[in-house]
């Protein structure tokens, strides 16, 4: 079953079209990636999925429910989306376990503790639970941000350039770790990046974006060996 459906999506700022007639589908449990150079429209597309921006045309469906179309936009907090930001956006005054538990206020104390324990073990940070974000490395902070996003069991996890603040070696290692964590949780996810190595390491399917359009939506193998056009081949 498709967890995310984007149908003929349009978004513009004034007369300038940023996203043009984009359609794609992400199946439940799959990791997709929007890959493209800066300014191509991929982050705008992610913001539309999250509900941070209204759309000018088309529609977005999450788990079969329309969350965005012209004149209708379900509030971000009602979309059951987990978000991992580029700068992690951790709460500096909260400990690791408090950050992870932040979205679990509706759960009972025992359910909350069990979920936090599970996620800290999953991301390999059980021994860091009492620390604050400033006491952690960049890679550890990113894993806390991922655990926090996964905690409420969202229908969809969105990752906005999550590795861009890390050095190259850590970025490559962590991208594989993040894929493993998402797969073990059975999460459906959409990653935005400009880095082909990250896209190939993390995603099951990749949409190459240019000038607001998806040039090709395919597996990493097919993008590399059977590019749809010259832009995809060159990029």
C-alpha positions in Angstrom: 0.0 0.0 0.0 1.2 3.5 -0.8 2.0 5.5 2.3 2.6 8.7 0.3 1.0 9.8 -3.0 1.9 13.0 -4.7 -0.3 13.8 -7.7 0.4 16.5 -10.2 1.7 18.8 -7.5 2.4 22.5 -8.2 3.9 25.2 -6.0 4.8 28.7 -7.0 6.0 31.9 -5.4 4.3 34.7 -7.2 4.5 33.9 -10.9 7.6 31.7 -10.4 6.8 27.9 -10.5 9.1 26.1 -8.0 7.4 22.7 -8.2 5.9 21.7 -11.5 3.5 18.8 -12.1 5.3 16.4 -9.7 3.8 12.9 -9.2 5.4 10.1 -7.3 4.5 7.3 -4.9 6.3 5.9 -1.8 5.1 2.4 -0.6 4.8 1.6 3.1 8.2 0.7 4.6 10.2 2.1 1.7 12.8 4.9 1.8 12.6 7.4 -1.0 15.0 10.2 -1.8 14.6 13.5 -3.6 18.0 14.2 -5.1 19.1 17.3 -7.0 21.2 20.4 -7.0 20.5 23.5 -4.8 17.5 25.5 -6.0 15.9 22.6 -7.9 12.7 22.5 -5.7 13.3 19.4 -3.6 13.2 21.2 -0.2 10.1 23.1 -1.2 8.5 19.7 -2.1 9.5 18.3 1.3 8.0 21.4 3.0 4.7 20.9 1.1 4.6 17.2 2.3 5.2 18.4 5.9 2.5 20.9 5.7 4.8 23.9 6.2 3.6 25.3 2.8 0.2 25.3 1.0 0.2 24.0 -2.5 -0.9 25.8 -5.7 -2.1 22.7 -7.5 -2.5 18.9 -7.3 -2.7 17.0 -4.1 -0.7 15.1 -1.4 -2.1 12.0 0.2 -0.7 10.2 3.3 -2.0 6.8 4.0 -4.9 7.4 1.5 -6.0 10.7 3.2 -5.7 14.0 1.3 -3.6 16.3 3.5 -2.9 19.0 0.9 -4.7 20.5 -2.1 -5.5 24.0 -3.2 -7.8 25.5 -0.5 -7.1 22.6 2.0 -4.1 22.0 4.1 -4.1 19.7 7.2 -2.0 21.3 10.0 1.6 19.8 10.2 1.0 18.5 13.8 -2.0 16.5 12.5 -0.2 14.7 9.7 1.6 12.2 11.9 4.9 13.1 10.4 8.3 12.8 12.0 10.8 15.4 10.9 14.6 15.3 11.1 16.0 18.8 10.3 19.4 19.8 8.9 20.5 21.3 12.2 18.8 18.5 14.3 16.8 21.1 16.2 17.2 19.3 19.6 16.1 21.0 22.7 19.3 22.1 24.5 17.8 22.2 28.0 16.5 18.6 27.8 18.5 15.4 28.2 18.8 12.8 25.4 15.9 10.7 26.9 13.8 13.8 27.4 14.3 14.8 23.8 13.3 11.4 22.5 10.2 11.3 24.8 9.1 14.8 23.8 6.4 13.7 21.4 5.1 10.9 23.7 3.0 13.1 26.1 -0.2 11.2 25.3 1.4 7.8 26.3 1.4 6.4 29.8 4.6 6.7 31.8 5.4 3.0 31.4 4.7 3.1 27.7 6.8 6.2 27.3 9.7 4.7 29.2 9.5 1.5 27.2 9.5 3.3 23.9 12.4 5.5 24.8 14.4 2.5 26.0 13.8 0.7 22.8 14.8 3.7 20.6 17.9 4.6 22.5 19.0 0.9 22.1 18.1 1.0 18.5 20.3 4.1 17.8 23.1 2.9 20.1 22.8 5.7 22.7 21.5 3.8 25.8 24.6 4.9 27.7 24.1 8.6 26.8 20.5 9.1 28.1 21.3 11.6 30.8 23.5 13.8 28.7 22.5 17.1 27.0 22.9 17.8 23.3 26.0 20.0 23.7 27.8 17.0 25.3 27.3 14.8 22.2 29.1 14.6 18.9 27.3 15.6 15.7 26.7 12.0 14.7 25.2 11.3 18.2 23.0 14.4 18.0 21.7 13.2 14.6 20.8 9.8 16.0 18.9 11.5 18.9 17.0 13.6 16.3 16.1 10.4 14.4 15.0 8.6 17.6 12.8 11.6 18.5 11.2 11.6 15.1 10.5 7.9 15.3 9.2 7.9 18.9 5.4 8.6 18.2 5.4 6.0 15.4 4.7 8.5 12.6 3.1 7.5 9.3 6.0 9.2 7.5 9.5 10.4 8.4 11.0 13.3 6.5 14.8 14.0 6.6 16.0 17.4 5.3 19.7 17.2 4.3 20.4 15.3 7.6 24.1 14.6 6.9 25.2 18.0 5.5 26.8 19.2 8.8 29.0 16.2 9.2 32.4 15.4 7.8 32.7 13.1 4.8 33.7 9.9 6.7 31.1 10.3 9.3 28.5 11.1 6.7 29.0 7.9 4.8 29.0 5.7 7.9 26.0 7.4 9.4 23.9 7.2 6.2 24.2 3.4 6.3 23.3 3.4 10.0 20.2 5.6 9.4 19.0 3.2 6.7 19.4 0.3 9.0 17.5 2.1 11.8 14.7 3.1 9.5 14.4 -0.4 8.2 14.4 -2.0 11.6 11.6 0.3 12.7 9.7 -0.4 9.5 9.4 3.3 8.8 8.4 4.9 5.6 10.7 7.8 4.9 11.6 10.6 2.4 15.1 12.0 2.4 16.2 15.2 0.7 19.9 15.6 -0.4 22.1 17.0 -3.1 24.7 14.1 -2.5 24.4 11.1 -4.8 26.4 8.9 -2.4 23.9 9.5 0.4 21.0 8.9 -1.9 22.4 5.6 -3.2 23.4 4.5 0.3 20.0 5.2 2.0 17.2 5.0 -0.5 15.2 2.2 -2.1 14.0 4.7 -4.8 15.3 8.0 -5.9 13.7 10.9 -7.7 16.2 13.1 -9.5 14.8 16.7 -9.4 15.7 19.6 -11.7 13.9 22.8 -12.4 10.9 21.8 -10.2 10.3 18.5 -12.0 11.2 14.9 -11.3 13.4 13.8 -14.2 13.4 10.2 -13.2 12.0 8.1 -10.3 13.8 4.9 -10.1 16.2 2.6 -8.3 19.8 3.6 -7.9 20.9 0.9 -10.3 18.6 2.1 -13.1 19.5 5.8 -12.5 23.1 4.9 -13.0 22.8 2.3 -15.8 19.6 3.5 -17.6 19.3 7.3 -17.1 16.2 8.8 -18.6 17.9 11.9 -20.0 21.2 13.8 -20.3 20.6 15.7 -17.0 20.2 12.5 -15.0 23.3 11.0 -16.7 25.5 14.0 -16.1 24.2 14.6 -12.5 
